[in-house]
């Protein structure tokens, strides 16, 4: 399931496009002394390998933190992920520079500068790619669901999870923002009209595009959402997810 989640993230057109543009731009501009020290055909593989290496390291570390601290909000995991990425990418950068540039070449940056750049880069990429790539298109093509109008203007992020909390419905958005609304759960689900999602339990509704990982635990299907939240799937609602191709049929 870990490998499947990593491959799903690598399918993101925005992520791959963003990474390619950054790598190509660095290859053309040649920052940190690479323009004068490397030939154009040397800079291209150097910067492409470096930037794509950063991306893969970042994805792996994000998946590890999501599995290790599934209940932690995205805003809480981000500093930990950025620090971990910087600790891994700093030696990776030095080794990659030695392999591609040769023993006589050194970038005009020390380990401390590389550490700071790695943290800043990861945070920038995370903020740029935080929403699923189809959310912007969906918001332009369709009006907001009725339930979103109850939330005010605290966040424009998509609603990805509804759950029951006593007489309230807890609403979670893609950026981790949460709201409590005094209403019936069935009414809240009805007001998510036009949004592709599922009731996966009598107390849980999830947005289809927010599902990041599925697995079975003690005979029960579990879902992990883009925020790291883990949601159970009941037998009553399981056929809907099987029909949608999200869960596999079981004997």
Secondary structure, 3 states (H helix, E strand, C coil): CHHHHHHHHHCCHHHHHHHHHHHHHHHHHCCCCHHHHCCHHHHHHHHHHHHHHHHHHHHHHHHHHHHHCCCCCHHHHHHHHHHHHHHHHHHHHHHHHHHHHCCCCCCCCCHHHHHHHHHHHHHHHHHHCCCCCCHHHHHHHCCCCHHHHHCCCCCCCCEEEEEEECCEEEEEECCCCEEEEECCHHHHHHCCCCCCEEEEECCEEEEHHHEEEEEEECCEEEEEECCCCEEEECHHHHHHHHHCCCCCCCC
